[in-house]
């Protein structure tokens, strides 16, 4: 299960990537760049967790 | 009675009706009352966990924070997301151990893991100290909402009193079953209202989102981004880390974890909850929209931004709908807080320290008797606490987070910290947090000559580091790197 290390990506992106995009312009999807960057990590985090969920043997064969 | 007040009353009655009906013929044993007989499926657990984010504090405070502090508000969006990510691995083992040992509260969890009554009493006291201001803040929010949304016909004091009565009645009758059914209605309506307001208001007032943010940036340069001191990256990083770490350490979070029927629920919710966070974005938009339209709100008034703007823009009946939804956002977390606090006093202070042979039935009776007492106490703080409440809530987060190291190590087979270490770490860190709050100290006031990168460290985060250092040192000194006795 090396895939689970993907879960570290949002932490790094949010805590250490944010200084790189600390600007208002360009406006992305109607939002200041920095807010658009942070918001993007909500669906991206869900995507990563979805991948981890699908590959995790703990979630196979047991339907509750 | 005006239109908006009628609508608010209808919402409140609906909540009461649902709360009372939720009992529906169940025999309310202690396990049913506190943790729903551990029978809730993925969706109900989702709603209880989401119920903790969309509180009155987020609806009013989230928009107010965006209005008053700008970029600082972004942290709210991020810490929950990070907490949900690690919940995938943290919550299943907590749930498993609790189910196996029929655990009902957070302090009991620590007691069974560490086999220490001292520790569970300490955890219980920390939890209660942090929870009561939180509950008071929900009630205070409820009072503000009813006052503003009824155009001043009902003042905050009777609103808080009625709210507390409603809450106490359905919590005593239905316990957590009541919370979950109110949560269903609440989440559907918050979703609708927040998304609608967050889209409508910026477009109505500014012609679009980009236009709105450009206008704000022009009027207040630097407001929408992180600055070199104050709302700096150091502040953002340490605050996000502190609050993400503390996210599940509230006693009521444990209550909602224990309601789950299977551990699968947590892994599924870890996938869906980050997306659900997007709704908060719309709450922020409302706050941003208010900046140039209802300028001049200062201090505690910033929390009124959402309602001031709504009263300006909508008909009374719709203001009533927003008010009614606001009342629901106070009731769900309010009821969870009431249940976990009363259970903790009855189960961990009374049964844990005074009468160790009390039966479940006795504990349940005491817990339910305590509901009105805790509710009244919180109402008292809500009406008389003043501005001190917000600082108490911030302190609450710093307080509960200190339980994290002890919880985390207890989940591993080989335990790196012993009971003495965990207790010392918690005590030292809590003393630091409380004294810093009472003397209004921050890292910046204690060490003013430090560079901003260090000065803006969140104090609670610093206390967490002290906590880990003390816990490790004491564990090492008392040397028993004891193997875990009770882990599954």
Interface residues (C-beta under 8 A of the other chain):
Chain A: X7 X10 X11 X14 X15 X16 X18 X19 X22 X23 X24 X27 X29 X30 X31 X32 X34 X35 X38 X39 X41 X42 X43 X45 X46 X48 X49 X50 X52 X53 X56 X58 X59 X62 X64
Chain B: X41 X71 X74 X77 X78 X81 X82 X84 X85 X86 X88 X208 X209 X210 X212 X213 X214 X217 X224 X225 X226 X233 X236 X237 X240 X241 X261 X262 X264 X265 X267 X268 X270 X271 X272 X274 X275 X277 X278 X281
